[in-house]
């Protein structure tokens, strides 16, 4: 079945397209923070931590 003919239930049942879209969105958001020089907040070992822009782990598009 082509992507154009999938209904919403099929997207949620497989989840692949949703997972890929979420991963791409997070990657783009992290890259925007890094480029703007803004830190991000994360959760590590039960605590909130700040990650400085130079330490944000993303690959820039080439």
Beta strands, then each sheet from edge to edge (+ up, - down):
strand 1: 40-44
strand 2: 47-51
sheet 1: 1+ 2-
end
